[in-house]
Amino acid sequence: MIRTSADLTARAQEKVENYRHEGGIQPPAGEAHVDYNEITGRRAAERAYAAAFPDGPGYRRSVCVSWRPAKTGNFGLA
């Protein structure tokens, strides 16, 4: 999944026969959400661990967090 703050208006109008949305370019997420399920989270952890510790003994647990601060005054509160 790629996210961008660019104007996607024209792209959103494109229609492709039998298209089913499964990712692609999206606007920035407007609220907290989960990017991983059990399988994709495990794969991401395995890749990151192997890159950082190629000869490491392995791991038992992992956590994946992406934190970006909200803009001042833009906390999604009504």
All heavy atoms as a GROMACS GRO file, in nm:
protein
  601
    1MET      N    1   0.085  -0.117   0.000
    1MET     CA    2   0.000   0.000   0.000
    1MET      C    3   0.089   0.122   0.000
    1MET      O    4   0.180   0.132   0.080
    1MET     CB    5  -0.090  -0.002   0.123
    1MET     CG    6  -0.165   0.126   0.150
    1MET     SD    7  -0.305   0.156   0.044
    1MET     CE    8  -0.412   0.025   0.093
    2ILE      N    9   0.062   0.211  -0.090
    2ILE     CA   10   0.135   0.338  -0.098
    2ILE      C   11   0.038   0.448  -0.061
    2ILE      O   12  -0.076   0.450  -0.108
    2ILE     CB   13   0.189   0.362  -0.240
    2ILE    CG1   14   0.288   0.253  -0.278
    2ILE    CG2   15   0.253   0.500  -0.250
    2ILE    CD1   16   0.327   0.258  -0.424
    3ARG      N   17   0.079   0.539   0.024
    3ARG     CA   18  -0.005   0.653   0.060
    3ARG      C   19   0.064   0.780   0.014
    3ARG      O   20   0.186   0.791   0.018
    3ARG     CB   21  -0.030   0.656   0.210
    3ARG     CG   22  -0.114   0.538   0.257
    3ARG     CD   23  -0.172   0.562   0.394
    3ARG     NE   24  -0.253   0.451   0.437
    3ARG     CZ   25  -0.383   0.441   0.413
    3ARG    NH1   26  -0.446   0.535   0.347
    3ARG    NH2   27  -0.451   0.336   0.456
    4THR      N   28  -0.014   0.876  -0.031
    4THR     CA   29   0.040   1.003  -0.078
    4THR      C   30  -0.058   1.115  -0.046
    4THR      O   31  -0.179   1.092  -0.037
    4THR     CB   32   0.067   1.001  -0.229
    4THR    OG1   33   0.120   1.128  -0.268
    4THR    CG2   34  -0.058   0.974  -0.310
    5SER      N   35  -0.006   1.235  -0.031
    5SER     CA   36  -0.092   1.351  -0.012
    5SER      C   37  -0.120   1.420  -0.145
    5SER      O   38  -0.186   1.523  -0.148
    5SER     CB   39  -0.029   1.448   0.088
    5SER     OG   40   0.098   1.489   0.041
    6ALA      N   41  -0.071   1.364  -0.256
    6ALA     CA   42  -0.094   1.421  -0.388
    6ALA      C   43  -0.242   1.412  -0.424
    6ALA      O   44  -0.317   1.332  -0.369
    6ALA     CB   45  -0.010   1.348  -0.493
    7ASP      N   46  -0.286   1.492  -0.520
    7ASP     CA   47  -0.425   1.491  -0.565
    7ASP      C   48  -0.451   1.365  -0.647
    7ASP      O   49  -0.392   1.346  -0.753
    7ASP     CB   50  -0.453   1.616  -0.649
    7ASP     CG   51  -0.598   1.627  -0.690
    7ASP    OD1   52  -0.679   1.539  -0.656
    7ASP    OD2   53  -0.630   1.726  -0.759
    8LEU      N   54  -0.539   1.279  -0.598
    8LEU     CA   55  -0.572   1.154  -0.665
    8LEU      C   56  -0.708   1.159  -0.733
    8LEU      O   57  -0.762   1.056  -0.774
    8LEU     CB   58  -0.569   1.038  -0.564
    8LEU     CG   59  -0.435   1.013  -0.498
    8LEU    CD1   60  -0.447   0.908  -0.389
    8LEU    CD2   61  -0.333   0.970  -0.601
    9THR      N   62  -0.764   1.278  -0.751
    9THR     CA   63  -0.898   1.293  -0.810
    9THR      C   64  -0.907   1.227  -0.945
    9THR      O   65  -0.999   1.148  -0.971
    9THR     CB   66  -0.935   1.442  -0.820
    9THR    OG1   67  -0.922   1.501  -0.691
    9THR    CG2   68  -1.077   1.459  -0.871
   10ALA      N   69  -0.814   1.255  -1.035
   10ALA     CA   70  -0.819   1.198  -1.170
   10ALA      C   71  -0.804   1.046  -1.164
   10ALA      O   72  -0.875   0.973  -1.234
   10ALA     CB   73  -0.710   1.259  -1.258
   11ARG      N   74  -0.714   0.999  -1.083
   11ARG     CA   75  -0.692   0.853  -1.072
   11ARG      C   76  -0.816   0.782  -1.017
   11ARG      O   77  -0.848   0.672  -1.058
   11ARG     CB   78  -0.571   0.825  -0.985
   11ARG     CG   79  -0.532   0.681  -0.985
   11ARG     CD   80  -0.401   0.661  -0.910
   11ARG     NE   81  -0.364   0.524  -0.914
   11ARG     CZ   82  -0.263   0.475  -0.987
   11ARG    NH1   83  -0.191   0.554  -1.061
   11ARG    NH2   84  -0.237   0.347  -0.984
   12ALA      N   85  -0.886   0.846  -0.926
   12ALA     CA   86  -1.005   0.786  -0.867
   12ALA      C   87  -1.116   0.768  -0.969
   12ALA      O   88  -1.202   0.682  -0.954
   12ALA     CB   89  -1.054   0.870  -0.750
   13GLN      N   90  -1.114   0.848  -1.076
   13GLN     CA   91  -1.216   0.840  -1.180
   13GLN      C   92  -1.190   0.726  -1.278
   13GLN      O   93  -1.278   0.688  -1.355
   13GLN     CB   94  -1.224   0.972  -1.257
   13GLN     CG   95  -1.253   1.092  -1.169
   13GLN     CD   96  -1.379   1.075  -1.086
   13GLN    OE1   97  -1.481   1.030  -1.135
   13GLN    NE2   98  -1.372   1.110  -0.958
   14GLU      N   99  -1.068   0.672  -1.278
   14GLU     CA  100  -1.035   0.562  -1.370
   14GLU      C  101  -1.115   0.438  -1.333
   14GLU      O  102  -1.122   0.400  -1.218
   14GLU     CB  103  -0.886   0.530  -1.364
   14GLU     CG  104  -0.796   0.642  -1.411
   14GLU     CD  105  -0.649   0.609  -1.393
   14GLU    OE1  106  -0.615   0.495  -1.354
   14GLU    OE2  107  -0.567   0.699  -1.417
   15LYS      N  108  -1.175   0.376  -1.431
   15LYS     CA  109  -1.252   0.254  -1.410
   15LYS      C  110  -1.191   0.143  -1.494
   15LYS      O  111  -1.162   0.161  -1.611
   15LYS     CB  112  -1.399   0.273  -1.450
   15LYS     CG  113  -1.469   0.383  -1.374
   15LYS     CD  114  -1.483   0.349  -1.228
   15LYS     CE  115  -1.553   0.461  -1.154
   15LYS     NZ  116  -1.542   0.452  -1.013
   16VAL      N  117  -1.169   0.030  -1.433
   16VAL     CA  118  -1.113  -0.085  -1.502
   16VAL      C  119  -1.211  -0.202  -1.484
   16VAL      O  120  -1.252  -0.231  -1.372
   16VAL     CB  121  -0.974  -0.123  -1.447
   16VAL    CG1  122  -0.920  -0.247  -1.515
   16VAL    CG2  123  -0.878  -0.006  -1.461
   17GLU      N  124  -1.248  -0.264  -1.594
   17GLU     CA  125  -1.344  -0.374  -1.589
   17GLU      C  126  -1.295  -0.484  -1.495
   17GLU      O  127  -1.179  -0.523  -1.498
   17GLU     CB  128  -1.364  -0.430  -1.730
   17GLU     CG  129  -1.475  -0.532  -1.737
   17GLU     CD  130  -1.502  -0.578  -1.879
   17GLU    OE1  131  -1.461  -0.509  -1.974
   17GLU    OE2  132  -1.563  -0.683  -1.894
   18ASN      N  133  -1.384  -0.534  -1.412
   18ASN     CA  134  -1.357  -0.641  -1.316
   18ASN      C  135  -1.251  -0.605  -1.212
   18ASN      O  136  -1.190  -0.694  -1.154
   18ASN     CB  137  -1.318  -0.770  -1.388
   18ASN     CG  138  -1.428  -0.820  -1.477
   18ASN    OD1  139  -1.546  -0.816  -1.441
   18ASN    ND2  140  -1.393  -0.866  -1.595
   19TYR      N  141  -1.228  -0.476  -1.190
   19TYR     CA  142  -1.128  -0.434  -1.091
   19TYR      C  143  -1.182  -0.453  -0.951
   19TYR      O  144  -1.296  -0.422  -0.921
   19TYR     CB  145  -1.091  -0.287  -1.111
   19TYR     CG  146  -1.004  -0.232  -1.000
   19TYR    CD1  147  -0.870  -0.264  -0.994
   19TYR    CD2  148  -1.057  -0.150  -0.901
   19TYR    CE1  149  -0.790  -0.215  -0.893
   19TYR    CE2  150  -0.978  -0.101  -0.799
   19TYR     CZ  151  -0.844  -0.134  -0.796
   19TYR     OH  152  -0.766  -0.085  -0.696
   20ARG      N  153  -1.099  -0.505  -0.864
   20ARG     CA  154  -1.130  -0.519  -0.722
   20ARG      C  155  -1.017  -0.454  -0.644
   20ARG      O  156  -0.903  -0.494  -0.658
   20ARG     CB  157  -1.141  -0.667  -0.686
   20ARG     CG  158  -1.184  -0.687  -0.543
   20ARG     CD  159  -1.214  -0.833  -0.516
   20ARG     NE  160  -1.183  -0.858  -0.378
   20ARG     CZ  161  -1.125  -0.966  -0.331
   20ARG    NH1  162  -1.093  -1.063  -0.412
   20ARG    NH2  163  -1.099  -0.980  -0.205
   21HIS      N  164  -1.049  -0.356  -0.562
   21HIS     CA  165  -0.946  -0.281  -0.489
   21HIS      C  166  -0.875  -0.370  -0.387
   21HIS      O  167  -0.938  -0.431  -0.303
   21HIS     CB  168  -1.006  -0.161  -0.417
   21HIS     CG  169  -0.905  -0.084  -0.341
   21HIS    ND1  170  -0.811  -0.007  -0.403
   21HIS    CD2  171  -0.880  -0.077  -0.209
   21HIS    CE1  172  -0.732   0.046  -0.311
   21HIS    NE2  173  -0.773   0.006  -0.193
   22GLU      N  174  -0.744  -0.379  -0.400
   22GLU     CA  175  -0.663  -0.456  -0.306
   22GLU      C  176  -0.535  -0.383  -0.270
   22GLU      O  177  -0.431  -0.443  -0.254
   22GLU     CB  178  -0.630  -0.594  -0.366
   22GLU     CG  179  -0.751  -0.682  -0.380
   22GLU     CD  180  -0.718  -0.820  -0.432
   22GLU    OE1  181  -0.598  -0.849  -0.456
   22GLU    OE2  182  -0.810  -0.900  -0.450
   23GLY      N  183  -0.542  -0.253  -0.264
   23GLY     CA  184  -0.423  -0.176  -0.230
   23GLY      C  185  -0.410  -0.060  -0.325
   23GLY      O  186  -0.507   0.008  -0.356
   24GLY      N  187  -0.291  -0.038  -0.376
   24GLY     CA  188  -0.269   0.073  -0.467
   24GLY      C  189  -0.241   0.201  -0.392
   24GLY      O  190  -0.220   0.203  -0.272
   25ILE      N  191  -0.244   0.312  -0.463
   25ILE     CA  192  -0.214   0.442  -0.404
   25ILE      C  193  -0.338   0.494  -0.334
   25ILE      O  194  -0.446   0.497  -0.390
   25ILE     CB  195  -0.167   0.542  -0.511
   25ILE    CG1  196  -0.041   0.489  -0.580
   25ILE    CG2  197  -0.142   0.679  -0.449
   25ILE    CD1  198   0.004   0.574  -0.696
   26GLN      N  199  -0.321   0.534  -0.210
   26GLN     CA  200  -0.430   0.582  -0.127
   26GLN      C  201  -0.392   0.716  -0.066
   26GLN      O  202  -0.275   0.747  -0.051
   26GLN     CB  203  -0.458   0.483  -0.013
   26GLN     CG  204  -0.508   0.350  -0.059
   26GLN     CD  205  -0.648   0.362  -0.113
   26GLN    OE1  206  -0.737   0.410  -0.047
   26GLN    NE2  207  -0.666   0.319  -0.236
   27PRO      N  208  -0.491   0.796  -0.025
   27PRO     CA  209  -0.459   0.919   0.048
   27PRO      C  210  -0.410   0.884   0.188
   27PRO      O  211  -0.423   0.769   0.232
   27PRO     CB  212  -0.594   0.992   0.054
   27PRO     CG  213  -0.696   0.885   0.040
   27PRO     CD  214  -0.634   0.778  -0.047
   28PRO      N  215  -0.353   0.981   0.260
   28PRO     CA  216  -0.308   0.953   0.397
   28PRO      C  217  -0.423   0.899   0.482
   28PRO      O  218  -0.538   0.940   0.465
   28PRO     CB  219  -0.262   1.090   0.448
   28PRO     CG  220  -0.228   1.166   0.324
   28PRO     CD  221  -0.325   1.118   0.219
   29ALA      N  222  -0.394   0.807   0.570
   29ALA     CA  223  -0.496   0.750   0.658
   29ALA      C  224  -0.551   0.859   0.749
   29ALA      O  225  -0.475   0.939   0.802
   29ALA     CB  226  -0.437   0.636   0.740
   30GLY      N  227  -0.681   0.861   0.766
   30GLY     CA  228  -0.744   0.964   0.847
   30GLY      C  229  -0.759   0.928   0.993
   30GLY      O  230  -0.797   1.011   1.074
   31GLU      N  231  -0.731   0.803   1.028
   31GLU     CA  232  -0.746   0.759   1.167
   31GLU      C  233  -0.656   0.640   1.193
   31GLU      O  234  -0.596   0.584   1.101
   31GLU     CB  235  -0.892   0.723   1.194
   31GLU     CG  236  -0.944   0.617   1.101
   31GLU     CD  237  -1.094   0.598   1.112
   31GLU    OE1  238  -1.167   0.696   1.119
   31GLU    OE2  239  -1.135   0.481   1.115
   32ALA      N  240  -0.648   0.601   1.317
   32ALA     CA  241  -0.565   0.486   1.353
   32ALA      C  242  -0.619   0.362   1.283
   32ALA      O  243  -0.740   0.346   1.267
   32ALA     CB  244  -0.567   0.466   1.504
   33HIS      N  245  -0.529   0.277   1.239
   33HIS     CA  246  -0.569   0.155   1.169
   33HIS      C  247  -0.459   0.051   1.180
   33HIS      O  248  -0.350   0.079   1.224
   33HIS     CB  249  -0.599   0.186   1.022
   33HIS     CG  250  -0.479   0.238   0.949
   33HIS    ND1  251  -0.436   0.368   0.959
   33HIS    CD2  252  -0.391   0.176   0.867
   33HIS    CE1  253  -0.327   0.384   0.886
   33HIS    NE2  254  -0.296   0.269   0.829
   34VAL      N  255  -0.488  -0.070   1.138
   34VAL     CA  256  -0.394  -0.182   1.144
   34VAL      C  257  -0.350  -0.216   1.002
   34VAL      O  258  -0.433  -0.236   0.914
   34VAL     CB  259  -0.458  -0.306   1.210
   34VAL    CG1  260  -0.364  -0.424   1.207
   34VAL    CG2  261  -0.501  -0.273   1.351
   35ASP      N  262  -0.219  -0.219   0.980
   35ASP     CA  263  -0.166  -0.250   0.847
   35ASP      C  264  -0.128  -0.397   0.832
   35ASP      O  265  -0.099  -0.440   0.722
   35ASP     CB  266  -0.041  -0.167   0.819
   35ASP     CG  267  -0.074  -0.021   0.792
   35ASP    OD1  268  -0.180   0.005   0.732
   35ASP    OD2  269   0.005   0.065   0.832
   36TYR      N  270  -0.125  -0.472   0.939
   36TYR     CA  271  -0.078  -0.609   0.934
   36TYR      C  272  -0.183  -0.706   0.989
   36TYR      O  273  -0.257  -0.672   1.079
   36TYR     CB  274   0.049  -0.627   1.018
   36TYR     CG  275   0.166  -0.548   0.966
   36TYR    CD1  276   0.200  -0.427   1.023
   36TYR    CD2  277   0.243  -0.597   0.862
   36TYR    CE1  278   0.307  -0.354   0.976
   36TYR    CE2  279   0.351  -0.526   0.814
   36TYR     CZ  280   0.383  -0.404   0.871
   36TYR     OH  281   0.488  -0.334   0.825
   37ASN      N  282  -0.183  -0.827   0.933
   37ASN     CA  283  -0.256  -0.936   0.995
   37ASN      C  284  -0.151  -1.031   1.050
   37ASN      O  285  -0.031  -1.001   1.044
   37ASN     CB  286  -0.353  -1.004   0.898
   37ASN     CG  287  -0.283  -1.067   0.778
   37ASN    OD1  288  -0.168  -1.112   0.787
   37ASN    ND2  289  -0.351  -1.070   0.665
   38GLU      N  290  -0.189  -1.144   1.104
   38GLU     CA  291  -0.091  -1.233   1.166
   38GLU      C  292   0.018  -1.276   1.070
   38GLU      O  293   0.137  -1.275   1.103
   38GLU     CB  294  -0.162  -1.356   1.224
   38GLU     CG  295  -0.067  -1.448   1.297
   38GLU     CD  296  -0.137  -1.570   1.356
   38GLU    OE1  297  -0.261  -1.573   1.359
   38GLU    OE2  298  -0.065  -1.661   1.399
   39ILE      N  299  -0.020  -1.312   0.949
   39ILE     CA  300   0.078  -1.363   0.852
   39ILE      C  301   0.171  -1.252   0.803
   39ILE      O  302   0.294  -1.267   0.805
   39ILE     CB  303   0.007  -1.430   0.734
   39ILE    CG1  304  -0.067  -1.555   0.782
   39ILE    CG2  305   0.105  -1.465   0.623
   39ILE    CD1  306  -0.164  -1.612   0.679
   40THR      N  307   0.116  -1.138   0.759
   40THR     CA  308   0.201  -1.032   0.705
   40THR      C  309   0.286  -0.970   0.816
   40THR      O  310   0.399  -0.928   0.790
   40THR     CB  311   0.119  -0.924   0.632
   40THR    OG1  312   0.022  -0.868   0.722
   40THR    CG2  313   0.048  -0.982   0.511
   41GLY      N  314   0.234  -0.964   0.938
   41GLY     CA  315   0.314  -0.913   1.050
   41GLY      C  316   0.433  -1.003   1.078
   41GLY      O  317   0.545  -0.956   1.101
   42ARG      N  318   0.410  -1.134   1.075
   42ARG     CA  319   0.519  -1.230   1.098
   42ARG      C  320   0.625  -1.217   0.988
   42ARG      O  321   0.745  -1.216   1.016
   42ARG     CB  322   0.465  -1.372   1.102
   42ARG     CG  323   0.573  -1.473   1.140
   42ARG     CD  324   0.524  -1.617   1.147
   42ARG     NE  325   0.396  -1.628   1.215
   42ARG     CZ  326   0.286  -1.680   1.158
   42ARG    NH1  327   0.288  -1.723   1.034
   42ARG    NH2  328   0.175  -1.688   1.226
   43ARG      N  329   0.581  -1.206   0.865
   43ARG     CA  330   0.677  -1.191   0.753
   43ARG      C  331   0.760  -1.064   0.766
   43ARG      O  332   0.881  -1.065   0.742
   43ARG     CB  333   0.602  -1.192   0.620
   43ARG     CG  334   0.548  -1.325   0.583
   43ARG     CD  335   0.472  -1.318   0.453
   43ARG     NE  336   0.409  -1.445   0.422
   43ARG     CZ  337   0.308  -1.458   0.338
   43ARG    NH1  338   0.257  -1.354   0.275
   43ARG    NH2  339   0.256  -1.577   0.316
   44ALA      N  340   0.694  -0.953   0.802
   44ALA     CA  341   0.767  -0.828   0.820
   44ALA      C  342   0.870  -0.840   0.932
   44ALA      O  343   0.983  -0.793   0.920
   44ALA     CB  344   0.669  -0.714   0.849
   45ALA      N  345   0.833  -0.903   1.043
   45ALA     CA  346   0.924  -0.922   1.155
   45ALA      C  347   1.042  -1.010   1.115
   45ALA      O  348   1.157  -0.982   1.149
   45ALA     CB  349   0.850  -0.983   1.274
   46GLU      N  350   1.014  -1.116   1.040
   46GLU     CA  351   1.122  -1.207   0.996
   46GLU      C  352   1.221  -1.134   0.906
   46GLU      O  353   1.342  -1.149   0.920
   46GLU     CB  354   1.063  -1.327   0.924
   46GLU     CG  355   0.992  -1.423   1.017
   46GLU     CD  356   0.909  -1.529   0.944
   46GLU    OE1  357   0.896  -1.522   0.819
   46GLU    OE2  358   0.856  -1.618   1.013
   47ARG      N  359   1.169  -1.051   0.811
   47ARG     CA  360   1.259  -0.976   0.723
   47ARG      C  361   1.344  -0.877   0.801
   47ARG      O  362   1.465  -0.867   0.780
   47ARG     CB  363   1.178  -0.901   0.616
   47ARG     CG  364   1.130  -0.985   0.503
   47ARG     CD  365   1.077  -0.899   0.389
   47ARG     NE  366   0.976  -0.803   0.431
   47ARG     CZ  367   0.846  -0.827   0.436
   47ARG    NH1  368   0.800  -0.945   0.400
   47ARG    NH2  369   0.762  -0.734   0.475
   48ALA      N  370   1.280  -0.802   0.892
   48ALA     CA  371   1.354  -0.702   0.970
   48ALA      C  372   1.459  -0.768   1.059
   48ALA      O  373   1.573  -0.719   1.068
   48ALA     CB  374   1.256  -0.620   1.055
   49TYR      N  375   1.423  -0.878   1.122
   49TYR     CA  376   1.518  -0.946   1.210
   49TYR      C  377   1.636  -1.001   1.130
   49TYR      O  378   1.752  -0.985   1.168
   49TYR     CB  379   1.449  -1.060   1.286
   49TYR     CG  380   1.541  -1.127   1.385
   49TYR    CD1  381   1.558  -1.074   1.512
   49TYR    CD2  382   1.613  -1.240   1.350
   49TYR    CE1  383   1.644  -1.133   1.603
   49TYR    CE2  384   1.699  -1.300   1.440
   49TYR     CZ  385   1.715  -1.246   1.566
   49TYR     OH  386   1.801  -1.304   1.655
   50ALA      N  387   1.607  -1.066   1.017
   50ALA     CA  388   1.714  -1.123   0.934
   50ALA      C  389   1.809  -1.015   0.883
   50ALA      O  390   1.930  -1.037   0.875
   50ALA     CB  391   1.654  -1.200   0.818
   51ALA      N  392   1.755  -0.898   0.851
   51ALA     CA  393   1.839  -0.788   0.802
   51ALA      C  394   1.928  -0.733   0.914
   51ALA      O  395   2.044  -0.701   0.892
   51ALA     CB  396   1.753  -0.677   0.744
   52ALA      N  397   1.873  -0.723   1.034
   52ALA     CA  398   1.948  -0.666   1.147
   52ALA      C  399   2.040  -0.766   1.214
   52ALA      O  400   2.148  -0.729   1.263
   52ALA     CB  401   1.851  -0.607   1.249
   53PHE      N  402   2.000  -0.892   1.219
   53PHE     CA  403   2.076  -0.995   1.290
   53PHE      C  404   2.085  -1.122   1.205
   53PHE      O  405   2.022  -1.223   1.238
   53PHE     CB  406   2.008  -1.028   1.424
   53PHE     CG  407   1.983  -0.908   1.510
   53PHE    CD1  408   1.856  -0.854   1.519
   53PHE    CD2  409   2.085  -0.849   1.582
   53PHE    CE1  410   1.830  -0.742   1.598
   53PHE    CE2  411   2.061  -0.737   1.661
   53PHE     CZ  412   1.934  -0.684   1.669
   54PRO      N  413   2.161  -1.119   1.095
   54PRO     CA  414   2.164  -1.234   1.004
   54PRO      C  415   2.207  -1.365   1.070
   54PRO      O  416   2.164  -1.472   1.027
   54PRO     CB  417   2.260  -1.192   0.894
   54PRO     CG  418   2.331  -1.071   0.944
   54PRO     CD  419   2.247  -1.011   1.052
   55ASP      N  420   2.289  -1.358   1.172
   55ASP     CA  421   2.333  -1.480   1.241
   55ASP      C  422   2.274  -1.490   1.381
   55ASP      O  423   2.325  -1.564   1.465
   55ASP     CB  424   2.487  -1.484   1.249
   55ASP     CG  425   2.549  -1.489   1.111
   55ASP    OD1  426   2.496  -1.562   1.024
   55ASP    OD2  427   2.650  -1.419   1.089
   56GLY      N  428   2.167  -1.416   1.405
   56GLY     CA  429   2.106  -1.412   1.538
   56GLY      C  430   2.038  -1.544   1.575
   56GLY      O  431   2.009  -1.627   1.489
   57PRO      N  432   2.012  -1.562   1.702
   57PRO     CA  433   1.952  -1.687   1.751
   57PRO      C  434   1.802  -1.696   1.727
   57PRO      O  435   1.741  -1.799   1.755
   57PRO     CB  436   1.982  -1.682   1.901
   57PRO     CG  437   1.984  -1.536   1.932
   57PRO     CD  438   2.045  -1.471   1.810
   58GLY      N  439   1.740  -1.592   1.675
   58GLY     CA  440   1.596  -1.593   1.654
   58GLY      C  441   1.526  -1.509   1.759
   58GLY      O  442   1.589  -1.452   1.847
   59TYR      N  443   1.396  -1.500   1.747
   59TYR     CA  444   1.318  -1.420   1.840
   59TYR      C  445   1.186  -1.491   1.869
   59TYR      O  446   1.147  -1.582   1.797
   59TYR     CB  447   1.291  -1.280   1.781
   59TYR     CG  448   1.208  -1.283   1.655
   59TYR    CD1  449   1.071  -1.268   1.661
   59TYR    CD2  450   1.267  -1.304   1.531
   59TYR    CE1  451   0.994  -1.274   1.546
   59TYR    CE2  452   1.190  -1.310   1.417
   59TYR     CZ  453   1.054  -1.295   1.424
   59TYR     OH  454   0.979  -1.300   1.311
   60ARG      N  455   1.120  -1.450   1.976
   60ARG     CA  456   0.992  -1.512   2.012
   60ARG      C  457   0.874  -1.420   1.989
   60ARG      O  458   0.765  -1.465   1.959
   60ARG     CB  459   0.993  -1.555   2.159
   60ARG     CG  460   1.092  -1.665   2.187
   60ARG     CD  461   1.085  -1.713   2.328
   60ARG     NE  462   1.071  -1.598   2.421
   60ARG     CZ  463   1.071  -1.608   2.551
   60ARG    NH1  464   1.084  -1.725   2.607
   60ARG    NH2  465   1.059  -1.502   2.628
   61ARG      N  466   0.894  -1.288   2.006
   61ARG     CA  467   0.785  -1.193   1.991
   61ARG      C  468   0.832  -1.072   1.913
   61ARG      O  469   0.951  -1.043   1.908
   61ARG     CB  470   0.734  -1.147   2.127
   61ARG     CG  471   0.686  -1.260   2.212
   61ARG     CD  472   0.629  -1.218   2.345
   61ARG     NE  473   0.704  -1.111   2.411
   61ARG     CZ  474   0.664  -1.054   2.523
   61ARG    NH1  475   0.553  -1.090   2.580
   61ARG    NH2  476   0.735  -0.960   2.580
   62SER      N  477   0.738  -1.001   1.855
   62SER     CA  478   0.773  -0.879   1.783
   62SER      C  479   0.658  -0.780   1.794
   62SER      O  480   0.545  -0.816   1.825
   62SER     CB  481   0.802  -0.908   1.636
   62SER     OG  482   0.685  -0.954   1.572
   63VAL      N  483   0.691  -0.654   1.766
   63VAL     CA  484   0.592  -0.548   1.764
   63VAL      C  485   0.626  -0.457   1.646
   63VAL      O  486   0.743  -0.432   1.619
   63VAL     CB  487   0.598  -0.470   1.898
   63VAL    CG1  488   0.598  -0.323   1.880
   63VAL    CG2  489   0.489  -0.511   1.989
   64CYS      N  490   0.528  -0.411   1.574
   64CYS     CA  491   0.550  -0.320   1.463
   64CYS      C  492   0.466  -0.196   1.486
   64CYS      O  493   0.343  -0.205   1.497
   64CYS     CB  494   0.512  -0.386   1.331
   64CYS     SG  495   0.536  -0.276   1.191
   65VAL      N  496   0.532  -0.080   1.495
   65VAL     CA  497   0.461   0.044   1.520
   65VAL      C  498   0.513   0.150   1.424
   65VAL      O  499   0.632   0.164   1.403
   65VAL     CB  500   0.485   0.093   1.666
   65VAL    CG1  501   0.420   0.227   1.689
   65VAL    CG2  502   0.436  -0.010   1.764
   66SER      N  503   0.422   0.222   1.364
   66SER     CA  504   0.458   0.337   1.282
   66SER      C  505   0.389   0.457   1.346
   66SER      O  506   0.267   0.464   1.350
   66SER     CB  507   0.408   0.317   1.138
   66SER     OG  508   0.429   0.436   1.064
   67TRP      N  509   0.467   0.548   1.399
   67TRP     CA  510   0.409   0.661   1.469
   67TRP      C  511   0.448   0.789   1.399
   67TRP      O  512   0.565   0.817   1.380
   67TRP     CB  513   0.458   0.665   1.614
   67TRP     CG  514   0.404   0.783   1.686
   67TRP    CD1  515   0.469   0.899   1.709
   67TRP    CD2  516   0.273   0.798   1.739
   67TRP    NE1  517   0.388   0.986   1.777
   67TRP    CE2  518   0.266   0.927   1.796
   67TRP    CE3  519   0.161   0.717   1.745
   67TRP    CZ2  520   0.152   0.975   1.858
   67TRP    CZ3  521   0.048   0.765   1.807
   67TRP    CH2  522   0.044   0.892   1.862
   68ARG      N  523   0.347   0.864   1.361
   68ARG     CA  524   0.371   0.997   1.305
   68ARG      C  525   0.284   1.094   1.382
   68ARG      O  526   0.165   1.071   1.397
   68ARG     CB  527   0.334   0.999   1.157
   68ARG     CG  528   0.424   0.908   1.078
   68ARG     CD  529   0.395   0.917   0.932
   68ARG     NE  530   0.473   0.813   0.866
   68ARG     CZ  531   0.439   0.756   0.755
   68ARG    NH1  532   0.329   0.791   0.695
   68ARG    NH2  533   0.515   0.665   0.701
   69PRO      N  534   0.341   1.201   1.431
   69PRO     CA  535   0.262   1.295   1.510
   69PRO      C  536   0.153   1.363   1.426
   69PRO      O  537   0.173   1.391   1.308
   69PRO     CB  538   0.364   1.396   1.560
   69PRO     CG  539   0.479   1.384   1.467
   69PRO     CD  540   0.479   1.243   1.417
   70ALA      N  541   0.040   1.387   1.487
   70ALA     CA  542  -0.069   1.457   1.420
   70ALA      C  543  -0.032   1.604   1.408
   70ALA      O  544   0.042   1.659   1.489
   70ALA     CB  545  -0.198   1.441   1.500
   71LYS      N  546  -0.085   1.668   1.306
   71LYS     CA  547  -0.063   1.812   1.291
   71LYS      C  548  -0.136   1.883   1.404
   71LYS      O  549  -0.241   1.838   1.451
   71LYS     CB  550  -0.120   1.860   1.157
   71LYS     CG  551  -0.043   1.807   1.039
   71LYS     CD  552  -0.105   1.857   0.911
   71LYS     CE  553  -0.032   1.800   0.792
   71LYS     NZ  554  -0.095   1.837   0.666
   72THR      N  555  -0.085   1.995   1.446
   72THR     CA  556  -0.146   2.071   1.554
   72THR      C  557  -0.291   2.100   1.523
   72THR      O  558  -0.324   2.150   1.416
   72THR     CB  559  -0.070   2.203   1.576
   72THR    OG1  560   0.065   2.173   1.604
   72THR    CG2  561  -0.130   2.283   1.689
   73GLY      N  562  -0.380   2.064   1.615
   73GLY     CA  563  -0.521   2.093   1.598
   73GLY      C  564  -0.594   1.994   1.509
   73GLY      O  565  -0.713   2.006   1.486
   74ASN      N  566  -0.526   1.892   1.457
   74ASN     CA  567  -0.589   1.797   1.365
   74ASN      C  568  -0.587   1.659   1.431
   74ASN      O  569  -0.514   1.572   1.390
   74ASN     CB  570  -0.516   1.795   1.232
   74ASN     CG  571  -0.584   1.704   1.132
   74ASN    OD1  572  -0.699   1.665   1.149
   74ASN    ND2  573  -0.514   1.672   1.027
   75PHE      N  574  -0.671   1.640   1.531
   75PHE     CA  575  -0.670   1.514   1.606
   75PHE      C  576  -0.793   1.430   1.578
   75PHE      O  577  -0.818   1.333   1.646
   75PHE     CB  578  -0.658   1.541   1.756
   75PHE     CG  579  -0.530   1.611   1.792
   75PHE    CD1  580  -0.528   1.746   1.816
   75PHE    CD2  581  -0.412   1.540   1.797
   75PHE    CE1  582  -0.409   1.811   1.847
   75PHE    CE2  583  -0.292   1.604   1.829
   75PHE     CZ  584  -0.292   1.740   1.854
   76GLY      N  585  -0.871   1.466   1.477
   76GLY     CA  586  -0.988   1.388   1.441
   76GLY      C  587  -1.100   1.397   1.544
   76GLY      O  588  -1.190   1.314   1.547
   77LEU      N  589  -1.096   1.496   1.629
   77LEU     CA  590  -1.198   1.512   1.732
   77LEU      C  591  -1.308   1.604   1.681
   77LEU      O  592  -1.281   1.705   1.618
   77LEU     CB  593  -1.137   1.569   1.860
   77LEU     CG  594  -1.023   1.486   1.920
   77LEU    CD1  595  -0.963   1.562   2.038
   77LEU    CD2  596  -1.073   1.350   1.963
   78ALA      N  597  -1.430   1.570   1.711
   78ALA     CA  598  -1.543   1.656   1.668
   78ALA      C  599  -1.562   1.770   1.764
   78ALA      O  600  -1.526   1.767   1.876
   78ALA     CB  601  -1.670   1.572   1.659
   0.00000   0.00000   0.00000
